[in-house]
Each structure stands twice: as C-alpha cells, then as structure tokens.
C-alpha cells in the first residue's frame, strides 16, 4: 500500500482546517515530492502559501501523466486545498469529490500522526469546506 503524508493546514480564507500537502511518509521533513516529478503535487508552493503557483504546477504536471494518474488522490486533495485557499469553493469541492471517487486510495499520515485513508481525508476536507462556507 502506498503511504503519503498530508499535513493539516489552516484554511484562513474559509476559517477552517483541511488536509493538504501530500508527500511520501519516508521524508516528512523535506519539502519535496518523492515518487513524483518536482512540483507535481505543488508541495513547496503550498508550503510557502503560493497557491496560484501550486495550482499552476499541478495543472502542468497533469498534462504530462496518464489519464489514470490524473486521478491521483494526493494531487486532487492538494488542488482542492489550493482552490479553497484562493476562495474558489466550487472548484475545491469538485477536486475533493474527485479524490473521494478516485478508483485508487491509499493511507495518508496526517501531521498529528494519525493514519487516514485518502478518501476519508478528502471527505474530511469537504466537510470542513462545507462548515466554513456555512459559517459565512
């Protein structure tokens, strides 16, 4: 089973927290994407709070991979996070839902050490997105 790391990030624009920043568990401290081409998950840009750049990197990476790889839950969750941080709730919701519906899932280690299936993490992000939207 493939294991990735998802760090919990505050979605300040929506006043909530949601999963994001996928990276392999073997290298938690490093701001890189082992097993992916550089920028494929937008990790460094997300970490720096540069959400437009993160989204641009992930969209460019999507053009270079197979259709099946475009449904990678780690990328979909990170794209959802980038959209949410930029205030595009509809696109964030679409990407979280795509991660929930992805044909493959894998365990994700949250920043607090909990292990969560990628579908569960995406549902958590969606729920937080809905809670933030409803509280406006």
RODO-2510 file (C-alpha; in nm, 4 decimals, decimal comma):
residues 136
     n   res          X          Y          Z
     1     x     0,0000     0,0000     0,0000
     2     x     0,1283     0,3453    -0,0897
     3     x     0,1589     0,5838     0,2068
     4     x     0,1698     0,9607     0,1730
     5     x     0,1849     1,2446     0,4238
     6     x    -0,0896     1,5023     0,4488
     7     x    -0,0188     1,7965     0,6769
     8     x    -0,3138     1,9760     0,8302
     9     x    -0,3164     2,3346     0,7108
    10     x    -0,5333     2,6210     0,8248
    11     x    -0,7641     2,7420     0,5527
    12     x    -0,7594     3,1007     0,6712
    13     x    -0,9753     3,2215     0,3841
    14     x    -1,2511     2,9877     0,4974
    15     x    -1,1738     2,9866     0,8704
    16     x    -1,1142     2,6134     0,8959
    17     x    -0,8552     2,3361     0,8651
    18     x    -0,8352     2,0729     0,5937
    19     x    -0,5929     1,8086     0,4678
    20     x    -0,3324     1,9173     0,2171
    21     x     0,0354     1,8984     0,1245
    22     x     0,0748     1,5350     0,0211
    23     x     0,4237     1,3903     0,0307
    24     x     0,5650     1,0437     0,0958
    25     x     0,5999     0,9329     0,4581
    26     x     0,9661     0,8384     0,4176
    27     x     1,0680     1,2039     0,4062
    28     x     0,8254     1,4043     0,6215
    29     x     1,0580     1,6969     0,6870
    30     x     1,1651     1,7536     0,3281
    31     x     0,9673     1,9862     0,1068
    32     x     0,9822     1,7624    -0,1975
    33     x     0,7718     1,5040    -0,3727
    34     x     0,9412     1,1648    -0,3711
    35     x     0,7889     0,9391    -0,6319
    36     x     0,6575     1,2359    -0,8284
    37     x     0,8188     1,4836    -1,0641
    38     x     0,9114     1,8094    -0,8899
    39     x     0,6040     2,0275    -0,8492
    40     x     0,3612     1,7504    -0,9411
    41     x     0,1887     1,7901    -0,6051
    42     x     0,2615     2,1606    -0,5660
    43     x     0,4080     2,0821    -0,2242
    44     x     0,6750     2,3524    -0,1956
    45     x     0,4450     2,6233    -0,3314
    46     x     0,1645     2,5163    -0,0955
    47     x     0,4085     2,5216     0,1944
    48     x     0,5066     2,8782     0,1006
    49     x     0,1424     2,9849     0,0693
    50     x     0,1801     3,0472    -0,3035
    51     x    -0,1470     2,8811    -0,4031
    52     x    -0,1648     3,0099    -0,7625
    53     x     0,1861     2,8724    -0,8284
    54     x     0,0971     2,5409    -0,6639
    55     x    -0,2112     2,5103    -0,8803
    56     x    -0,0151     2,6015    -1,1925
    57     x     0,2473     2,3353    -1,1110
    58     x    -0,0146     2,0671    -1,0522
    59     x    -0,2061     2,1562    -1,3691
    60     x     0,1152     2,1441    -1,5736
    61     x     0,2036     1,8073    -1,4198
    62     x    -0,1406     1,6701    -1,5065
    63     x    -0,0707     1,7310    -1,8746
    64     x     0,2386     1,5095    -1,8522
    65     x     0,0808     1,1998    -1,6961
    66     x    -0,1636     0,9292    -1,7975
    67     x    -0,5378     0,9799    -1,7514
    68     x    -0,5268     0,7344    -1,4593
    69     x    -0,2511     0,9343    -1,2874
    70     x    -0,4628     1,2485    -1,3204
    71     x    -0,6980     1,0900    -1,0677
    72     x    -0,4242     1,0616    -0,8012
    73     x    -0,5989     1,1470    -0,4717
    74     x    -0,2898     1,3262    -0,3345
    75     x    -0,2897     1,5678    -0,6279
    76     x    -0,6676     1,6098    -0,6162
    77     x    -0,6641     1,6902    -0,2435
    78     x    -0,3799     1,9395    -0,2890
    79     x    -0,5584     2,1005    -0,5829
    80     x    -0,8707     2,1255    -0,3695
    81     x    -0,6680     2,2941    -0,0975
    82     x    -0,5159     2,5430    -0,3426
    83     x    -0,8580     2,6302    -0,4839
    84     x    -1,0044     2,6669    -0,1337
    85     x    -0,7204     2,8958    -0,0256
    86     x    -0,7846     3,1098    -0,3343
    87     x    -1,1562     3,1317    -0,2499
    88     x    -1,2843     2,9064    -0,5297
    89     x    -1,5094     2,6861    -0,3166
    90     x    -1,6805     2,5205    -0,6154
    91     x    -1,3502     2,4021    -0,7657
    92     x    -1,2234     2,2930    -0,4231
    93     x    -1,5387     2,0883    -0,3727
    94     x    -1,5051     1,9356    -0,7225
    95     x    -1,1470     1,8226    -0,6537
    96     x    -1,2240     1,6842    -0,3073
    97     x    -1,5183     1,4918    -0,4563
    98     x    -1,2919     1,3576    -0,7320
    99     x    -1,0481     1,2338    -0,4631
   100     x    -1,3376     1,0645    -0,2842
   101     x    -1,4457     0,8984    -0,6110
   102     x    -1,0927     0,8128    -0,7307
   103     x    -1,0520     0,4478    -0,8315
   104     x    -0,7445     0,4158    -0,6078
   105     x    -0,6962     0,5206    -0,2484
   106     x    -0,4057     0,4952    -0,0077
   107     x    -0,3225     0,5641     0,3539
   108     x    -0,2304     0,9196     0,4403
   109     x    -0,0377     1,0109     0,7539
   110     x    -0,1729     1,3345     0,8993
   111     x     0,0575     1,5882     1,0605
   112     x    -0,0626     1,4775     1,4041
   113     x     0,0492     1,1211     1,3255
   114     x    -0,2938     0,9740     1,2560
   115     x    -0,3251     0,7477     0,9526
   116     x    -0,6265     0,8062     0,7314
   117     x    -0,7420     0,6653     0,4001
   118     x    -0,7214     0,9262     0,1225
   119     x    -1,0980     0,9044     0,0687
   120     x    -1,1605     0,9726     0,4359
   121     x    -0,9151     1,2654     0,4237
   122     x    -1,0960     1,4081     0,1206
   123     x    -1,4317     1,3688     0,2967
   124     x    -1,2851     1,5463     0,5988
   125     x    -1,1640     1,8313     0,3752
   126     x    -1,5070     1,8512     0,2095
   127     x    -1,6818     1,8608     0,5470
   128     x    -1,4504     2,1382     0,6662
   129     x    -1,5090     2,3259     0,3423
   130     x    -1,8857     2,2963     0,3923
   131     x    -1,8601     2,4070     0,7564
   132     x    -1,6565     2,7124     0,6622
   133     x    -1,8926     2,8031     0,3799
   134     x    -2,1984     2,7631     0,6036
   135     x    -2,0479     2,9815     0,8777
   136     x    -2,0117     3,2840     0,6484
***
